[in-house]
């Protein structure tokens, strides 16, 4: 039986920690949340020499063990709690060769906890480019550790890193400095009060203004109360500790590192001048967004058409090959069209995540955050609010979780409340199918009308979020003050492996997360659409044949009339008719009403719902888009999906809170039902009014 060890990957943001994690684990990884909190937890398995398996946890990025946010708190809690099942047998601190001095502060702190601590110096391929040379033997001796000099880009040093991890018992646990020297008397008193405890661990518990939720309360409560000094005095001691650490680090690097600036070939300053320019920065960002949306359309059209036709053929084949009955009907009219309505959008969603991953990996996304800070401050937000707003284009749930990095409660609350306005990937299937139906083909200065419409919807969502933030900033009477600080990482070519893993992981999470909901809703919808109460449903065939007896209709058309009559008088038809008076002024019929209700579970369910409803009882399984295009407006006549009704529907989904998962996460992040209920009521009312005005004006 092979032994398994726990490995904690720790490091500053932008040191390539995720690249190291991917290099060690490959596809053997999963993402979740730490129990009880909304901080992302990445973990994976790595096979080491001699049959040893490593359970690797990629901890959130942190600059030091002086926590100021929830994600940094996670790192400290794990390192202080030996009873945690994930407590590391070895801590692997990942550093960036260009920022070694700053990165080593965290390394020296972890060493003081007497945990075997391995130092990884990443991005070794940039050493010659930056004129950096390192004396690894000297640094190992000075820092009391083993060092792995690696390059994840060129896949160098990974085998040595695995070897060092497997030999973790050989790694020294001797601290780098004697922390007690910053105040000998204070630490002597602390040692006398708690003789069996590690002094630096006690010091961290006393000085951290965080909630150690996972740590043994009986152990830390008396320690946390051992102040004997004011908060100001404790802060001064923390500063003295930091100075002492940097004195040690400077002494080590004076001998262990040399930098020849004459060899450095740095284009970063020149690129930053252009990409963060007060005019050209915004122009370039706009061009990049337009290019992304055009590519989403152009690159994905072929696989989308293939998937669309494949599911239509699969439904037809299922009806023809399997014996007639409820099970065949469920497969052909419920499950297959429902899943087809979401799988068809895998190409667009994958391309969207691809572009986001490339922008993040290249270092450009940090420049966007810096650039947008100039706008954000005018609306009562900081540049840190842009991170959730931009990541909201993937999904509002992790975007709202990302607000935990915003120190000001007012700014954080406003960002949480307005983030759902940004166009998430769940809206993408709705937008794409409606745009394809109602926006004509054609191009303007090389860009298709459809891509421009999609771009406009993204801009409308972002603009509404900004305006809403401005209003909330004026309304909410919460006093707060914060400062905007962001690190500008070096520009680098995105690692193909990192980008590919991100696309696979995010797309898989989207498909399987939505797929469970869609499968359940498709089965429920099929049942509600296939059965109904009363004579009108049970005797549909006789009623329709009697009604059209004089017209001598072909068998195919007569069967369609029967199927339509059954659907209208089924359980779902009755519910749809009940809400139709409310939504008819928006240009929607009862079928769209059912899709609106079911998509509250998840926006992307809208297309799958319509696909299920339109295919129920039909022997001719056409593609989703063609079935929707053939729908007739029961009141006005003509196509149901016109420019007026299409724009109305697009605007409704742009503004409505059609996602119960987002409401749940807002409740969790704000610890109150007040804010999600206000979100639901205000956003839905606003969406209804805008959609109503749009339809009445355009019809």
Buried (B, 14 or more C-beta within 10 A) or exposed (E): EEEEBBBBBBBBBBBBBBBBBBBBBBEEBEBEEBEEBBBBBBBBBBBBEEEBBBBBBBBBBBBBBBBBBBBBBBBBBBBBBEEBEBBBBBBBBBBBBBBBBBBBBBBBBBBBBBBBBBBBBBBBBBBEEBBBEBBBEEBBEBBBBBBBBBBBBEEEBBEBBBBBBBBBEEBBEEBBBEBBEBBEEBBEEBBEEBEEBBBBBBBBBBBBEBEBBBBEEEBBEEBBEBEEBEEEEBEBBBEBBBEBBBEBBEEBBEEBBEBEEEEEEBEEEEBBEEBBEEEEBBEBBEEBBBEBBBBBBEBBEEBBBEBBBBBBEBBBEBBEEEEEEEEBBBBBBBBBBBBBBBBBBBBBBBBBBBBBBBBBBBBBBBBBBBBBBEEBEEBBBBBBBBBBBBBBBBBBBBBBBBBBBBBBBBBBBBBBBBBBBBBBBBBBBBBBBBBBBBBEEEEEEEBBBBBBBBBEBBEBBBEBBBEBBBEBBEEBEEEBEBEBEBEBBBBBEBBEBBBBBBBEBBBEBBBEBBBEBBBEBBBBBBBBBBBBEEEBBBEBBEBBEEEBEEEEBEEEEBBBBBBBBBBBBBBBBBBBBEBBEEBBEBBBBBBBBBBBBBBBBBBBBBBBBBBBBBBBBBEEBBBBBEBBBEBEBEEEEEBBBBBBBBBBBBBBBBBBBBBBBBBEBBBBBBEEEEBBEEBBEBBBEBBBEBBBEBBEEBE
